[in-house]
Amino acid sequence: MLSNKVGKQLGHPTYSLTGWLVTKFLKWHNQILEENAVKLSNIQPNDTVLELGHGPGLGLQEASRLLVGPRGKLLGVDYSQYMHQMASKRMEEQISRGKAVLYHSDLVTMPIEENTVDKVFHCNCYYFWPDLKAGAKAIHRVMKPGGIIVTTLRLDSLKKAASMGVLTGDKWRPEIYMEALECSGFTDVRMENKREKLIKFQAIFANAVK
């Protein structure tokens, strides 16, 4: 029961003691993944960049430092109202200047126009999507032709979470996520092993073709 409760909070943190604890865990556990997702996205000053499942906003903050061009813009989507409000507070200055827009929305219905996003990144969230293929299609819809998506994860941690019952089913498996990307119009889908500060993690890359 506890593992199931924690799993639900990881996917959709709420205003609760468990949600607060999960948020603290996400800030600590995801920081290296967030920083590297931004780094590996090769963000350019005038790109339009989207983070999915942005959580408390660590990745948004990193990405905003790179979008220094006059047309550079940052978008964020999170299904949790708690995370949306926390990230909105963190990004208050960028939002007020029109450099960032955050949406409290699910992935499939995110109110972002077609063919407008250069780079997409996300960390530790694809396995919480209700439908991987529908999610991948929604991402492909908003991306420009040739756009790049980067996903970072720690496979060892996912395997452990699955063995403990925190993650259920098999959507956590990278190959299933990668297959969903390929079925939705992405090419050159690949996973690479990375290391940062003695921490091993994986990065999945894909290109949007239209």
QUIPECOR-V186318 format. One line per field, one symbol per residue. ss: DSSP state (H for helix, E for strand, C for the rest). phi: phi as a letter, one per 30 degrees, with the letter a starting at -180 (. if undefined). burial: I if it has 16 or more other ideal C-beta (glycine too) atoms within 10 Angstrom, else O. Layout:
ss: ???
phi: ???
burial: ???
This chain:
ss: CHHHHHHHHHHCCCCCHHHHHHHHHHHHHHHHHHHHHHHHCCCCCCCEEEEECCCCCHHHHHHHCCCCCCCCEEEEEECCHHHHHHHHHHCHHHHHCCCEEEEECCCCCCCCCCCCEEEEEEECCHHHCCCHHHHHHHHHHHEEEEEEEEEEECHHHHHHHHHCCCCCCCCCCHHHHHHHHHHCCEEEEEEEEEEECCEEEEEEEEEECC
phi: .dddddeddddaebdadddddddddddddcedddddddeddhdcecdcbbcchdhdjddedddddcccddcdbcbbbbdddededdddddcedddddidbbccdadddcedcddhbcdbbbabhbddcdebddddddddeddddeidccbbcacdeddddddddidccibdddedddddddddcjcbhdacbdbbbhicdabbccacdcb
burial: OOOOOIIIIIIIIOOOOOIOOIIOOIOOIIOIIIIIIIIIIOIOOOIIIIIIIIIIIIIIIIIIOIIOOOOIIIIIIIIIOIIIOIIIOIIOOIIOOOIIIIIIOOIOOIOIOOOOIIIIIIIIIIIIIOOIOOIIIIIIIIIIOOIIIIIIIIOOIIOOIIOOOIIOOOIIIIOOIIOIIOOIIIOOIOIOOIOOOOOOIIIIIIIIOO
